[in-house]
Amino acid sequence: MTMPSRTEMNRAEAGQAEVGATEPRQDATSAEERAALVEAVRDFADARLAPFAGRRDADHEFPVETLREAGQLGLGAICVREDVGGSGLSRLDAVAIYEQLARGDIAVATYISIHNMVVGMIDAEGTDEQRRRWLPGLATMDELASYCLTEPGAGSDAAAVATTAVRDGDDYVLSGTKQFISGAGTSAVYVVMARTGLTEDGGVDPDKQGSRGMTAFIVPAGAAGLSFGAEEQKMGWHAQPTRAVVLDGVRVPAADRLGAEGEGFGIAMRGLNGGRLGIAAASIGGAQFALERTVAYVQERATFGQPLATRQHVQFELADMETELQAARALLERAAAKLDARAPDAPVACAMAKRFATDAGFRVADQALQLHGGYGYLHEYGIERVVRDLRVHRILEGSNEMMRMIVGRAVLGGR
Ligand SMILES: Cc1cc2nc3c(=O)[nH]c(=O)nc-3n(C[C@H](O)[C@H](O)[C@H](O)COP(=O)(O)OP(=O)(O)OC[C@H]3O[C@@H](n4cnc5c(N)ncnc54)[C@H](O)[C@@H]3O)c2cc1C
């Protein structure tokens, strides 16, 4: 089973310039093509994710072999150009894919989204040499990637990054701690945001404070001085590991700097636009799974001599759940189309969609649990896992308060 790539979908007509990752990307996938894509991914999720999601959650198993199968399907570099093994698809395609993956297993789907965020950053911001060196192995998911921005003292305030990168000859020397890094310890490639622009006495050049003094680096797992914290014990997302990443004098050749010095904050934020779409799509997919289960359950479960589905209250709840998910999907597709088109307001649209879809997805999942009564609280029914997994979507890749900040500023005309 292989997912059709952009070329296979016959879009690379003779003479047509390759659509660069930094150029506007047309979403040229027809409705039939997207339906075929969704079906292929749904088959994969039904066969390789959903049946094992409960066990992986209970065992805290990160299914690396299944990720490689996803890579073989073309899911390791969804929006990456095809010359380095990418699938060359649009953001609109990608959100449809993540939704289907999350119907099977939210924690696996979101890791695939994070991996794709990093891979997309290397494709969009890397030199040709970097693209050719790093991307083929990442596209097949033989190698996995992690995004390293957050630190103990820099979460929502991402510009407060304190990890330093000091130039030493042809290398930079990186020191600091990254917190909450998805995939850490298993990933082969870490894109690390660190502070450059330091003065000789260890201070920060006044012109390079905050977001202006950040630079991105590609760090391989085997680098001397790189180590990982213990696996965090989390409420959800058990099927992917979260660990601290410790950089203790890690030497990174200047050739592995991603983008120019001082561009790291912009690179990190541009990556997050797509990342937020993936998290939003996974919220919709997870909630859709919970809703489908609930629709079946309320028709079977009878109380006071009648199936729950005959109660108007239950019908109204289902109506609201369906409406919220459709509204979230519409907002998400709008944001994905804007990101494909490189519209100037795409980051605001991504923030709006992320906030709305992750709140809506969580509410729908929680209501699905409520409609299952006590059974919803049991592992066996698979609903409580969805609630636990979706909770963190309102916090990470920019908390929903930060999303409101982005949207609010835009509403106020950029202030
Ligand atoms: C499971 C998991 C996986 C993660 N994976 C990654 C990863 O792979 N890579 C990575 O770099 N990071 C990752 N993160 C980190 C995540 O992005 C941060 O947790 C998130 O950005 C919030 O930062 P914080 O936890 O420091 O909270 P804080 O920034 O301390 O915020 C605490 C609360 O205060 C609110 N708040 C903060 N400032 C304001 C303000 N000015 N106005 C109003 N409200 C405010 C926040 O919205 C939040 O509700 C992960 C986190 C988790 C839990």
The ligand as an SDF file (V2000), in Angstrom:
LIG
                    3D

 53 58  0  0  0  0  0  0  0  0999 V2000
    3.5800   16.2270   26.1340 C   0  0  0  0  0  0  0  0  0  0  0  0
    4.2960   17.4570   25.6860 C   0  0  0  0  0  0  0  0  0  0  0  0
    5.0720   17.4200   24.5350 C   0  0  0  0  0  0  0  0  0  0  0  0
    5.7820   18.5570   24.1220 C   0  0  0  0  0  0  0  0  0  0  0  0
    6.5960   18.4790   23.0340 N   0  0  0  0  0  0  0  0  0  0  0  0
    7.4150   19.5210   22.7500 C   0  0  0  0  0  0  0  0  0  0  0  0
    8.4160   19.3970   21.7280 C   0  0  0  0  0  0  0  0  0  0  0  0
    8.5250   18.3600   21.0450 O   0  0  0  0  0  0  0  0  0  0  0  0
    9.2580   20.4420   21.5110 N   0  0  0  0  0  0  0  0  0  0  0  0
    9.1710   21.6040   22.2220 C   0  0  0  0  0  0  0  0  0  0  0  0
    9.9660   22.5100   21.9710 O   0  0  0  0  0  0  0  0  0  0  0  0
    8.2360   21.7490   23.2070 N   0  0  0  0  0  0  0  0  0  0  0  0
    7.3690   20.7470   23.4910 C   0  0  0  0  0  0  0  0  0  0  0  0
    6.4280   20.8700   24.4870 N   0  0  0  0  0  0  0  0  0  0  0  0
    6.3900   22.1010   25.2650 C   0  0  0  0  0  0  0  0  0  0  0  0
    5.1250   22.9310   25.0640 C   0  0  0  0  0  0  0  0  0  0  0  0
    5.1520   23.5350   23.7980 O   0  0  0  0  0  0  0  0  0  0  0  0
    5.0360   23.9510   26.2300 C   0  0  0  0  0  0  0  0  0  0  0  0
    4.6740   23.1970   27.3800 O   0  0  0  0  0  0  0  0  0  0  0  0
    4.0510   25.0580   25.9650 C   0  0  0  0  0  0  0  0  0  0  0  0
    4.5320   25.9350   24.9790 O   0  0  0  0  0  0  0  0  0  0  0  0
    3.7370   25.8760   27.2270 C   0  0  0  0  0  0  0  0  0  0  0  0
    4.9200   26.2690   27.8750 O   0  0  0  0  0  0  0  0  0  0  0  0
    5.0780   25.9970   29.4510 P   0  0  0  0  0  0  0  0  0  0  0  0
    4.7330   24.5910   29.7160 O   0  0  0  0  0  0  0  0  0  0  0  0
    6.4070   26.4900   29.8590 O   0  0  0  0  0  0  0  0  0  0  0  0
    3.9450   26.8980   30.1390 O   0  0  0  0  0  0  0  0  0  0  0  0
    4.0640   28.4380   30.5480 P   0  0  0  0  0  0  0  0  0  0  0  0
    4.6340   29.2260   29.4480 O   0  0  0  0  0  0  0  0  0  0  0  0
    4.7130   28.5270   31.8760 O   0  0  0  0  0  0  0  0  0  0  0  0
    2.5200   28.8280   30.7180 O   0  0  0  0  0  0  0  0  0  0  0  0
    1.7220   28.3890   31.8230 C   0  0  0  0  0  0  0  0  0  0  0  0
    0.2890   28.8790   31.5860 C   0  0  0  0  0  0  0  0  0  0  0  0
    0.2590   30.3070   31.5850 O   0  0  0  0  0  0  0  0  0  0  0  0
   -0.2880   30.7600   30.3560 C   0  0  0  0  0  0  0  0  0  0  0  0
    0.4330   31.9790   29.9890 N   0  0  0  0  0  0  0  0  0  0  0  0
    1.7670   32.1380   29.8420 C   0  0  0  0  0  0  0  0  0  0  0  0
    2.0660   33.4190   29.5630 N   0  0  0  0  0  0  0  0  0  0  0  0
    0.8820   34.0770   29.4820 C   0  0  0  0  0  0  0  0  0  0  0  0
    0.5030   35.4140   29.1740 C   0  0  0  0  0  0  0  0  0  0  0  0
    1.4140   36.3420   28.8660 N   0  0  0  0  0  0  0  0  0  0  0  0
   -0.7910   35.7390   29.1930 N   0  0  0  0  0  0  0  0  0  0  0  0
   -1.7280   34.8150   29.4910 C   0  0  0  0  0  0  0  0  0  0  0  0
   -1.4480   33.5370   29.7860 N   0  0  0  0  0  0  0  0  0  0  0  0
   -0.1610   33.1710   29.7830 C   0  0  0  0  0  0  0  0  0  0  0  0
   -0.0730   29.6360   29.3620 C   0  0  0  0  0  0  0  0  0  0  0  0
   -0.9950   29.7080   28.3110 O   0  0  0  0  0  0  0  0  0  0  0  0
   -0.2980   28.4320   30.2560 C   0  0  0  0  0  0  0  0  0  0  0  0
   -1.6700   28.1990   30.3910 O   0  0  0  0  0  0  0  0  0  0  0  0
    5.6780   19.7630   24.8910 C   0  0  0  0  0  0  0  0  0  0  0  0
    4.8730   19.7910   26.0240 C   0  0  0  0  0  0  0  0  0  0  0  0
    4.1780   18.6670   26.4360 C   0  0  0  0  0  0  0  0  0  0  0  0
    3.3580   18.7300   27.6810 C   0  0  0  0  0  0  0  0  0  0  0  0
  1  2  1  0
  2  3  1  0
  2 52  2  0
  3  4  2  0
  4  5  1  0
  4 50  1  0
  5  6  2  0
  6  7  1  0
  6 13  1  0
  7  8  2  0
  7  9  1  0
  9 10  1  0
 10 11  2  0
 10 12  1  0
 12 13  2  0
 13 14  1  0
 14 15  1  0
 14 50  1  0
 15 16  1  0
 16 17  1  0
 16 18  1  0
 18 19  1  0
 18 20  1  0
 20 21  1  0
 20 22  1  0
 22 23  1  0
 23 24  1  0
 24 25  2  0
 24 26  1  0
 24 27  1  0
 27 28  1  0
 28 29  2  0
 28 30  1  0
 28 31  1  0
 31 32  1  0
 32 33  1  0
 33 34  1  0
 33 48  1  0
 34 35  1  0
 35 36  1  0
 35 46  1  0
 36 37  1  0
 36 45  1  0
 37 38  2  0
 38 39  1  0
 39 40  1  0
 39 45  2  0
 40 41  1  0
 40 42  2  0
 42 43  1  0
 43 44  2  0
 44 45  1  0
 46 47  1  0
 46 48  1  0
 48 49  1  0
 50 51  2  0
 51 52  1  0
 52 53  1  0
M  END
$$$$
